[in-house]
Amino acid sequence: MMEISGLPEELWQLILSYLHLPDLGRCSLVCRAWYELILSLDKTRWRQLCLGCIEYRHPNWPNQPDVEPQSWRETFKQHYLASKTWTKNTQDLESSNCFYLFRRRKDRRLLCVGTGCEFDSLRAALATASPYDRIVLLPGVYEEYNEVVLKVPVEIVGQGKLGDVALLVSFDQHCPTTRLCNVVFMPARFTPVLYKTTSGYVQFDNCNFENGQLQIHAPGTCQVKFCTFSQSSIHFHSVALCILENCEFTGSENASVTVEGCPTSDWNWACKHLTRLAKSYSVSMQVSDPAFCSMTKQERWRNSPVGTVKAHEIVVEEERNNLLSASRAQAMFDSASKDAEFRENLRAAKEEEYPALDSNSSDSDLHSEDEESDQAVYKLSYQAHSLRHMLTNVMHSRLQSNRLHALQRDLKIKSLQQELQQDKEAQSLANSLQGCIIRQCLFRDGKGGIFIYSRGQAKLEGSIFRDLTYAVRCIQNSKVIMLKNDIHHCKASGIFLRLSAGGLIANNNIHSNCEAGVDIRKGANPLVLCNKIHSGLRSGIVVVGNGKGIIRSNQIYGNKEAGIYILYNGNPAVSGNYIFQGLAAGIAVNENGRGQITENVICENQWGGADIRHGGDPVLKNNMIACGYSDGVVVGECGKGLIEGNTIYGNKGCGVWMMSSSLPHVTNNQISHNSIYGVAVFCHKDDASDYPANQGGNENFHEEREGASWENDLDSEDEYLASRHPISVALVELNSINHNGASGLYIKSSEALNIIANVIHANHNNGVAVLQSTQLTCIANNSISCNSLGGVLVEAECQVELRGNGIYDNSSHGIVSKGDGIIVENDIIGNHRCGLQLLQAADMKVTKNRIQSFRDYGIALFDQAKGLVQENLIFQGRSKKSILQPISNTEDCIVQNNILLTLKKRFDVECMLMNPPARPHIEGTAPGSSLATSSQKISKVTRVDRGCHNQGSIFCAIL
């Protein structure tokens, strides 16, 4: 043998490219230099050998035939070994480890069938075949008019190109193992069954199946590779383990693959072999570098107009081939390139629409410079009240860099690897190998992809489902495990689970389906992790009719309806998802839907970030609901639920929009920088005919509507009720409502409402505006300060109770009332007009308040105001006027036992709010604590016309 150094390497590669496989093997054994030279032929001779073999196809067929494998030589090796594994039957004696040395091996015969050969029919060849013989079919059509029974293990291989050999035969396998390769199966005249086995292992390589069925019954099993199914299907019944890989299914009239029955526990030699094979080819769980996380975006977010309030950095882990381009992802919070209109509108919400407040100025500096010296002596320190921790956070909302970095870690999209490390159940499901394993297959242009029922189990990896009626249907206590599949353009839902089905749906790309991407119904309880669910013509995920499930770390965007839609007692756990740029609501909870909705990022949706109506009763907790084109949270007719700990900011509508007929518990939220009201309550009802097209009115949930409680879990229901005490009056408590474009709280209600212990600060209208209140509105223990107009406005015929509030430094009057009720034990201090005005036919009992105004009356009574004004402590301002009592109204308005004091020294100012200290007084309050022991639920939403100042929400979604 010549030395390699004698010729250039390129010339050696050209010479060796003409060698056959045995010669290449011999050359590789010469020495290490020759071995490396043979390896260098990977993209030339090894590729040619691999693609030139009739038994194999391109290793990435049918989904990515243009993508080459890492090594053609290794691919060829795996193909070669796979073609031999059907003979590895362990029925041989194993009594001695060296027994095989004494066993005489019988040579395999080659039997040819065709014109001019030893056998002219397949049946004749099978009649004389011995175990493990190879039967070669010459090109032609082979038809048998009766079922062909395979009694001994054989290998049947077609000669020539695929399609040259056609079998019109129905096989019934009764032997331990068989292999068929390079043939076309067509149905015999007497049955549509092409092949069936009830006991043995069968291996199909590079075959076509047309207009027929394969039936595999346990303990039988199979491996199907590089096969095409045209209007054909496979039915598995209780199979312990089987593998379908690199197959194409087209034009199915029903499901292409049906998996029925619980996998049998009888694991034979074939199952052990398939287990090793499945593990060696498992789909990689690695995720590419994040496409959404870049330093540029972090800088933009830090400098964005809403960056001055509580913010969380969004870190989304994406694959390189994500359908959402990187440029569009970067534009989500700064539209410098594609979304300039949104950026300008968002900036307007902070700068142009609200010129009175500059982000770099103090919220209390609402007066002009010439007033400061005169007012300084009268300016009181009211920030030491029991809600000071909330007020401090608001007034220091221009985040420092260390605080921003801490918040950036709060809400983060996790990768599947991170989820599997933390969730052992998900990890166990991802690693399980039972039932039918389908990997790198293509399902297209048919009715159904995979149907799993009656406790069946299937695992789908790296496959494509497109242009089907549905991709996967899993029912009746069955289990499906879906990893890294692409599911799109289905005529119905992409993945459909019902009747207590479960499993793991992770790292899939689910998009452009006509119905929901994932449809969970009737007790189904899957894990839905780290998927991209987008661009659907309806909702992203639907949970209906007692459906459950854990929905976590998904990216849900660009869907025409709600990102997640929960109704008819659906009760999923939804956490850590990124729900954005939807054409309707981010999350909609309707028709008695429930759910634990926590720590999600819900932003840039066209309708409400969270939309709750008609008995919907979720827990909406610790979410970021931001930058929506309508309201942040909408609670419509008969809505309930607990809305707690959310950051609701930068929305173009209201922060929270409620209807009078709803009973939400809104507590401990940050509601800021929304374009209209912070919290708005309206009394008028929706017109059902006003639903927008294709939203909520057309979805067919008839069966769930009639049997929504078909399988109520009594234990979980009792636990749920024990942890949630229903409330009888809508409750808004312990929220920070600040820097909103209109009033902090805007009320036009026909039912009672409790507003307790909120910080209502620096809003661009009144702090609280009560325009209609036919039932009592209780406003107690709130801090209402630095609002651009008055602190509290109460219109005529409204019933209010103002108790224990601190109303400070508002740019107009502290309280203006034309209605009825009581004003008791409030601190009304430092407002730029009157402390309290009673106008028109107001009928108020005003007692035990501390009132001070710098430039106007402490209390002013006008028109036909009546009531009782007594035992108030009134501090004179610069005007030297403390109270106005019209002489004509002495009988209707009683003014008595009030104390008038003049502030002369700085010490007097400091002592003014010392005993008792500045209100509000909340016993035992701390950050995150809840004032009320009762909790509640939120519900659903209603549609209202434009013009929120008069009519209600600008867009509240209909779902």
N, C-alpha and C positions, 0 to 999 in steps of 0.2 A: 504494500500500500504506500502510495506516495505521501510525502510530508505535506501538510497543509500549506506551509510557508512557501512552497514552490509555486503557487498560483495565487492571484488576488482573490480575496474572499468573494467578490461579486461573481467571478468566473466559476468558483466552486458552487455557489448557489445555483447558477444556471445549469451546470452539469448535473447536480444532484436532483434538480427539479424533474428530471426524467425518470428517476428511480421509482419502482413500485414499493408498496408497503413493506414486504419482507426484507428487501434490500436496504431500505432506510433503517429498519431495526438493526440489521447487522452492522451497518456503518456506525450507528450510535454506540456500539459496544467496543469499538476499536480503542479509543482513549478519550480522555476528557475533551481534548481539542476537537475531535470529530463529533463528540456528543453535543458540544456547544454549536458546532457548525450545523448539525441537523436541526437543533432548536431554532436556529436563525431562519429556517425555511417556513416559519409559522404562517406568514401572510402570503406565501406563494404555494409551495407544494402541499403543505398540510391543509390549507384552505381548499385547494383543488381536490384533494382526496376526500375531504369531508363533504363538499357539495356534490361531488360526482357519484357518491354512493346512492343507489336507488332506495335504500332503506331509511334514509334520513332526509330531513329538510334543514333549512337555515335554522340555527339554534335559537334565534329570536323570532321565528315565525310563530303566529301570524301578526303579532302586534307591532313589532319593530324589526322588520326584515332588513332595514337599512342600517341597523346598528350592529357592528361586528362584536363578537365575543372577545374577552381579554386574551384568550389563547385558542387558536383553531386546533392545535395539536391536542390540547386537553379536551376540547369539545369532541374531537374525533375519538379519543380514548374513551370518554364517557358513553358515547353512542355505541361503540363496539362492545363495551362491557355490558351495557343495558340489553343488547341483543342476545346475550348469553345467560342472563339471569333467570330466564324462564325454566332453565334446566336444573337450577339449584334446588332440587327437591330433597329435603332432609328426611325422607322416609327410609333412607338407607340405614343399615344397622350402625349403631354408635356404641356398641358394647366395649370396643377397644379403640384407643386412639390410633393405633397402627394397623387397624383392620384393613384399611384401604390398600395397604401394601400387598395383601394377599388376594385382593379382589381383581378378577380379570375384567377389564373394561371392554365392552362390545363396541365396535366401530359403528358410527351412524351411517345409514345408507342414504343415498340421494335418489329420489323417485321422481321421474319426469312425467308430466301429464300434458298431452296435446297431440296434434296431428303428427304422425310418424314416430311417436314415442312409445315407450313400453306400455303406458296406460292411456286410454282415450277418455277416461272420465275420472273425476275426483273420487267418486264413491269406490271405484275399482282400486285406486291407489291406497285409499284408507283401509280397504279390506285386507291388504297384504302388508301394511306398514307395521313396523316394530316400534317399540317405545323410542322416542326422541329422533325418529327419522325425519329427514327434510324432504318435503314434497314441493317441487318447483312446477308452477303452472306457466306454460307457454302462452303468449298472447292469444286471446280469444274469449268467448263467452261460455261459461260453464253453468248449466242449469240442471237442477235436480227437482224431481216432481214429488219427492217425499222428503221428510225431515232426515237430515244427516246426523247420525249420532257419533260423536267422537269418544271412542272407548280407550284409546291409548294415547299417550302424550306425543304430539307431532308438531312440526313446524311447517306452515303452508306459506309459500312465498311466490309472489307473482313476478314474472320476468319482464323486462322492458320498462318503459316509463309507466308512471301511475296513470291508470285508465286503460292500459292495454289488456288487463285481465279483469273481467267482470264475473262475479259470482251471483247467480240467481238461486241462492241456497238458504235454507233455514237450518242453522247448526244447533245441536243440543249437546253440550259438553258433559260427559260423564267420567272424565279422566282427571288426574291431579293437576295437569298443566298443559298449556297449549300456547303457541304463538302464531299470529297471522300478520303478514306484512305485504305492502305494496299491491293490494287488491282493492277492487271496488265492490262493495256489497249492495245488492239490489234485492228487493223483496221477491220471494217466490210467489207463485200464483195463489197458493192456498193459505198464506199467513203473512202478516206484516212483520213478524218477529224475524230479525236477521240472525240473532245469536242469543243464546241463553245458557246460563250455567247455574247450578244449584249447589255445587260442591267444590269445583276446582278453580285454579288461577288461570286467567287468560291474559295475554299481552298482545295489544294491537299497535303496530308501528306503521306509520305512513299509509293509512288506508282511507278510503272514502266510503261513507255510509249515506245512502240515498233512500228517502221515503220509507224508512223502517224503524225498528226499535231494537235496542239491546237490553236484555234483562239479566241482572246479576243479583242472585239471591244468596244470602249467607247459608253456609260458611264459604261460599264462593267469593272470589274477589278478582280484581283486574287492574291492569295498568294500560292506559290509552295515551299514545303520544304521537304528535304530528299527524293527527287525523282530521278529516273534514266531515261534518255532519250536515247534510243538506236535507231540510225538512225531515230530519231524523232525531231521535231522542234516546236517552239512556235512563233506565229505571233501576235504582238500587234499593234493595229490600234488606234492612237490618245488616248491612255489610259492615264488618269490623273495621276494615281500612281498604281504601282503593285510591288510585291516583289518576287524575286526568290532567295532562299538561301539554301545552303548545297545540291546542286543538281549536278548530273553528266551527261554530254552530250558526247556521243561517236558516232563515225561513221556517222556523218551527211553528206548528199550528197550536201547540200547547207549550208546556215547559220543555226546554231542551234537556235538562237534567232534573230528574225527580229522585229525591232521597226520602225513603219511608222507613220508619221503624227505628227503634233504639239499636245502636251498634252492638253486635253480639260480642260476648266476652271470649269466644273461641278464637284465639290468635294462633294461626298455623304458621308454617315456614314462610309463606308468601307475605303475611302481615309483618313479620319481622324484617323481611327484606325491604318491603315498602316503607317501613318506619325509618330504616337507615337511609333510604333514598330520599325521603321527605326531609329529613334533618339536613342532609348534605346540600339540598337545593332550596332551603328555606329562604324566603324573601328577606332581604336585609332591612332591619329596622332603622338604619341610619338615616338622618335627615340632613339635608344640605344646609349650608350657612343661611342664617336668616336673611330674607330679602327686604323685610320691613324695618330692620333695626340698623340705623346708620347714624353717624355722628351728625350729619347734616340735619336729619329729622329731629334729633334730640335738641339741637340748638334752636331749630325752628319752634319746637314745642315750648322750650324754655322762654322764648321771646314772643310767643303768641299773645294776643290780647287777653285770652282767658288764662294765661299762665300766672296771673296774679292771684288766682284762687287755688284751692286744693286741687292738685292735678296728679295724675299717675302716668308714668311713661308706659307706652304700649310697646311691648316687645313681642313680635310675631315671628315664629320660626316657619320658614317657607322652603319649598323646593325650588330649584332653579327654573323648572318648567312651569311655575305657577301661572295660571291664566291671568291673574291680576298682575299687570306689569309693574316693575319696580318704580317707574316714574309715577304711575298712578298711586301706588302705595305711599310714596313719599309726599304726594299732594294731598293726602287725607287731612292733614292738619295745617298745611300751608300750601295754598293753591297758587304758588308763584307761577307755575307753568300752565296748568290746565283748569284751575278752579279759582280764578281771580275774583269772580263774582262772589263766591262764598267767603273768601278772605275779606273782601271789602265790606260785605254785610256784617260779618262777625266783628270786624274792627269798628264798624259804625255802632254796634251795640255797646261798645265801651267808650269810644272817643267822640264820634260825631253826634249820636243821638243823646248822649249824656254829657254835655260840655261842662255841667256844673261840678262834676267830680273828676279831678285829674288823678291818674294812678299814682302820682308821686306826692300828692298832697294829703294832709290829714283829713279824715272824714268829718271831723268836727269843725274844720275851718270853712264853714259855709257863709260866714259873714264877711263883710268888706274890712279892709285894713283900718279905716277910720273909726270903726266901731270897737276895735280890739282894746284900745287903751281905756275907753269908758267902761267896757263890759268886763274887763279883767277882774275888777274887784268883786264883781257879782258872779263870776264863773265858778261853778261848784264841781267838786270831784265826785262824780256819780259812778265811776267805773269800778267801784269796790263792792258792787252788789253780788248776790250769790250766783249769777250767771256770768260773772266776769271772765271765766275761762273761755266761754264761747265768744264773748265780745272781743277779748284779746286776740283770739285767732282770726276774727274778721278784720280787725284793725291792723293786723300784721300779716295780711294775706299776700303781700308782695313777698313771695317765697325767697328765702336765701338758698344758695346753691346746695348746702348740705341737707337742708330740708327737702329740696326737690329730689335729690338723689335718693333719699329715703323713700319718698313717695313713688319713685319710679319702680321700686321693687314690689309695690303692693299688688298691682294687677299685671300679670305677665302670662302670655300664652306659653304653655309648657309643650315641650316636644313629647313624642310618644315614648321615647326612652325614659324621660323623666317620669311620665305617668306610670309606666310599667315598673319602675323602681319603687314608686311609692304605693302602688296598688297591687297587692299580691294576687288578688282575684283576677285582675286584668292580665297579669303576667302569666298566671296559670292557663287562662283561656288562650292567650297568644301562642303558648308553647304546646297546647294540646294537639294530639294526633289521633283522631277517631273519625269514623264514618268516611265521608267522601272528601278528598283533598283535590281542589281544582286550582291550578296555577297557570298563569300566563296564557290563558285562553281568550278567545274572542267570541262574544255572543252578539249577533246583529240581525236586524231585519226580520224579526219574528215576534211571536206573541209573548213568550216568557223565557227568562233565562234559567233560573234555578228555583225549584219548588221543593221545600223541605217541610215534612209534616209527620204527625204521629210519633213524636220523640226522635225524629231523625237528627243527624248532625252532619254539618258540612263546613269545610274551611276553604275560603276563597282567597287567593293571593295573586296580586299582580295581573289581574284580568281586566278586560274591557267589555262593558255592556253598553250597547248603543242602539238606538232606533228600535227598541222593543216596546211592548205594552208595559211590562214591568221587568226589572232586572232580577230581583230576589224576592221570594215570597216565603215567609217562615211562620208556621202556625202550629198549634196543638202541642205545646210543651217542647218544641224542637229548639235547636240551638244552631246559630250560624256565627262563624268567625270570619270577618272580612278585613283583610289587611292590604292596603295599597292598591285598591282597584279604582278603575275609572268608570263612572256610571253617568251616562248623559243621554239626553234626547229620548227619554222614555215617554210614552203616551199617557201613562198614569204615574203613580209614585215610583221612585227608583227602588227603594227598599221598603218592604211592607212586612210588619211583624204584628201578629195578633194571637189571641188565645194562649196566653202565658208563654209565648216564645221568648227566647233570650239569646245571649251571646255577646260578642264583641264586634263593634263596627269601628275600625280605627284606621286613621291615616289614608282615607279614601278621598278621591276627588269626585264629588257628586254635584252635577250642574245641569242646567238647561232642560230640566224635566218638566212635563206639562202639569203634574200635580206636585205633591210634596217630595222633597229629596228623600226623607226618611219618615215613614208613617207608622206610628206605634199605637196599637189599639188593644182593648179588651185584655188587660192584665199582662201584656207583653212587658218585659223588663230587661232591656239590653243595656250594655255599656256602649256609649257613643263618644269616642275620644278622638281628638286631634284630626278631625276631618275638615276638608274645605267643602262647604255646601253653599252653592251660589248660583245666581243667574236663573233661578227657577221661575216658571210662569205662575206658580202659586207660592205656598210657604216653603221655608227651608226644612223645618222639622214640625210635624204635627203629632201631638199626643192626645189621644181621644179615648173616651169610653173606658175609664179605669186603667188606661195605659200608664206605665211608670217609666223607669229608666233613669240612668245617670248620664247626663249630657254635659261633657266637660272638655274644655280646651279646644273647642272647635272654632273655625273661622266661618261665619255665616254672613254672607253679604250679597247685595245685588239681587235679592229675590223680589218678585212683584208684590207678594203679600208679606205677612209677618215672617220675620226670621224664625221665630219659634211660636207656634200656635197651640195653646193648651185649652181644652174644653171637654165638657161631659165627664167630669170627675177625673180627668187626666191629672196625674200627680208626679211629675218627674222632679229630679234634683238637677238643677241647671246651674253650673258654676264655672267660672274661669273662662268663659267664652268671649269671643270678640265678634260682636254683632253690629254690622255697620253698612251704610250706604244701601239700605233696603228701600224699596219704593212704597212701603207701607210702614207699619209699626215694627219696632225691634222685637219685642215680645208681646204677644196678645194672649190674655187669659179671659175666657168667655164661658158662658153656659155651665156654671158651677165648676169650672176648672180650678185646680189648686197648684201646688208646686213650691219648691224651695229654690228661689232664684237669687243666687248670691255671687258676689265678686265677679260680675261680668262687666265688660266694657261695651256700652251700647251707645253708638254715636252716629251722627250724620244720616239718620233715617228720615224719610220724608214725612212720616206721621209721628205719633207719639213714640217716645223711646220705649215705654211700657204702657200697654193699653189693656185696661181691665174693665169688664162689664158683665151684666146679667148673671150675677151670682158668683163670678170669679173670685177666688179667695186665696191668693198666693202669699207667700212671704217674700218680699222684695227687699233684699238686705245687702248693704255694702257694695252696691254697684256704682259704676261711673256712668251716668246718663248725660251725654254732652253733645253739643254742637248739632242738635237735631233741627230739622227745618220746620218743626211744629213744636208741640209741647214736650216737656220731659217725661212726666208721668201723667196719665189720664185715667181717672176713675169715674166711669160712667154710671148709668142707671143701675141701681141695685148692686153696685160694686162694694166689695169688702177687701180685707187684707191688711197685712202689716207692711208698711213702707218705712224701713228703718236703716239709718246709717248710710244712706246713699249720697253721692256727690252729684248734684243736678245743676248743671251750669251751661251757659253759652247757647241755650236753645232759643230759637227765633220766636217761639210762642211763650207760654207760661212755663214756670218750673213744674208746678203740680196743678192740674185742672181737675176739679171734682164737680159732681152733680149732687143736688140736695138729697136725692134718694139713695145715695151711696153711704156706706159706713166704713170708711178706711181709718186706720190708725197710722197717722203720719208722724214719725218721731225721729228725732236725732239726725236729721238730714242736713246737708249743706246745700242750700238752694240759692244760687247767686248768678249774677250776670246774664240772666235770661232777658229776652228783649221786651217782654210784656210783664205780667204779674209774677211775683214769686209763687204765691199760692192763690188760686182763684176758685170760688165756689159759686155755681150757677144753679138756678132752680128749674129752668125750662127743659122739657124732654125732647128727645130726638123724634123725628118723623121717620118711620121705618122705610118709607119710600125714598128717603134721601141717601141711602147707602150708595157709595161709589160703585161703579161697575166692577164686577169680579172680586168683590171683597165681602166675604161673610155671607152673602145671600145665595151663592150658587153651589157651595161645597155640599156634597151628598153625605150627610152624617145621620141618615134616617134610622139605621139600626142602632146607632149609639144613642140617639135621642130617645128611642122607645125603651131601650134596656140599659140605661146609663148606670144603673146600680146592680147589674146582673151578678157581680161577684165581689161585693163590698168586703173588704178585709176588716172584720170587726175589731180585731186587736189593734191594727194600725189606726183605725178610725177613733177608737177610744183614746189611744195615745195622743192623737192629733188634737182631739177636743180638750184633753186634760192640759195640754201645753198652750192652748189658745182659748182664752176666755172672751167670748163675744162681747162687744160693747153695744150699747143702745144709742149712743150719740157719736157722730163723727168727731174724731179727736186729732188735733194738730198740736203737738207738744215737742218741746226741747229741740226745735229746729233753729238753724241759723239761716235767716232769710235776708239777704243783703245784696245791694248793688244791682237790683233788677230794674228794668226799664220803665215800669209803672209802679203801682202800689205793691208793697210787700205782701199784704193780704187783701184780696178784693172779694167782697161777699155780696151775693144776690141770692139769698137762700130762702127756701120755704120750710126748712126743718131746722131743728136745734143743732148747734155747733159749739164745740169747746175748743178754745184757743188758749193753750196753757204753756207757760214757761218757754216761750220762744225769744230769740234775739232777732229783732226786726230792725235792720240798720242800713242807712245810706241808700235807700231805694229812691227812685226818681219820681215819686209822687207821694201820696200819703203812706205812712207806715201801715195803717189798717184803715180800709174804707168799707163801711157797712152801708150798702145802698138799698138792701132789702133784707128784712129779717122778720118774717111773720112769727117764727118761734124764737125762743131766747138764744142769743149768741153770747156765750160766756167768754170774756177776754180777761184772763187772770194771770198774774205773775209773769208778765212779759217785759222785756227790755225793748223799748221802741225809741230809737234815737237817730239823729242826724239824717232824717229823711228830707227830701227836697221840698216837700210841702208840709202838711201838718202831721202830727203823730197819729191821731185817730179821728176819723170822720164818720158820724152817724147821721144818716139821712132820716127824713120824717117817716113816721109809722114803723120804725124799726125798734126792736126790743133787745137791749144789750145790758150786760153786767160787766162793768169795768172794775176789777178788784185787784189790788196788790201790784199794779204795774209801775214800772219806772219809765216815764215819758220825758226824754231829755233832748235838748239841743236840736229840735226840728226847725226847719226854716220858716214855718208859719205857726199857726196856733197849735198848742199841745193837744187839746180835744175840742172838736166842734160837734155839737149834738143838736139835732132837730127831732130826735126820737124820744123813746121812753126807756126807763130802767134806773140803774143805780151806778154811782161812781164813788167807790169806797176805798179808802186807804191806798191811794195812788200817790206817787211822787211825780209832779208835773213841773219840771224844773228846766230853766235855761232856754225855753223855746223863744223864737224871735218875734212872735206876736203874743196874743193873749194865752195865758195858761189854759183857761177853759172858757168856751163860748157856748151859751144856750140860746138857740134861735127859734123863731117861729113858734110852733106849738109844743116845744120840747117839754117833757114832764120827767124830770130827773131828780133823784135823791142824791145829793152831793155831800158826803160826810167824811170826816177824818182824813182828808187829803192834805199833803204839803204842796203848796203851789207857789211858784215864783216865775215872773216874766221880766225880762230885762227892759223892754221898751214899751210894754203895753199893760193892760189890766191883768191882774191875776185871774179874776173871774168877771166875765162880762155877760149880762143878761139883756136880751133884746126881744122885741116883738111881744108875742103872747106867751113867752116862756113861763113855766110854772114848775113848782116842785118845792124841794126843801134843800137849803144850803146852810149847813150848820157844822160846828166843831171842826172847821178846817183851819190849818195853819197857813197864813198867806203872807209872803214876804214881798215887800214893796220893791219895785224896780226903779229905774231912773225916772220914769214918768210921774212918780209920786202918787200914782193912782193904784188902788188895790182892788176895788170892787165897784161895779156899777149896778145900781138897783133902780129900775124905772119906777117912778112914784105911782104910775097908773096900774101897777100889777102887784101891789103889796099884799092883797088877799090871796092871790093864787100862788105867789112865790114867797116862801118864808125864808128869811135870811136872819140867822141868829147864832149866837155863841161862837162866832169865828174869832180867831186871834190874828191880829195884824202886827207884823214886826218889820222894823227897818234895819237893814244891814249897814253898819257904819264902819266896821273894822274887818280886817282879813280874818281875825279869829272867829268872828260871827259867821263868816262864810264857811269856814272849815267845820264849825260845830253844827251847821244847819242840818246835815244829813248824818249825824252821829248817833242819835238816840230816838228811834231805832236807826240803824244804818240804811244806806240807800236801798230802795226796793228795786227789783223784786226780792223777796225772801223765800228761798226754797230750802226746805230742811234736807240735809244730807245729800245735796246734789253734787255730782262729780261728772267729769267727762264720760259720756256714754251711758250715764244712768237714766232711768226712765221714771218720770214722775208718777204715772198712773200704773197701778198693778194690773189693770185689765188691758188685754191686747186685742187686736182686731185684724181684720183681713181686708184686702183691697179687691176690687172687682173689675169692672169693665168700663168701657168708654163710649162716648156718644159723639155724633158728628154735630158740629155747630158751624154756622156761617162765619165768614170773615168779619173782622171788626171786633176784636175781643173786648175792647173797652165797653161795648154796649151789648154784645150778643153772647160772648163766651169764648171758647177756644177757637183758634183760627183753623185748626185742621183736625181735631181728635179722630183717630182712625176707626174705621168700621171693620171689624174682623169677626 
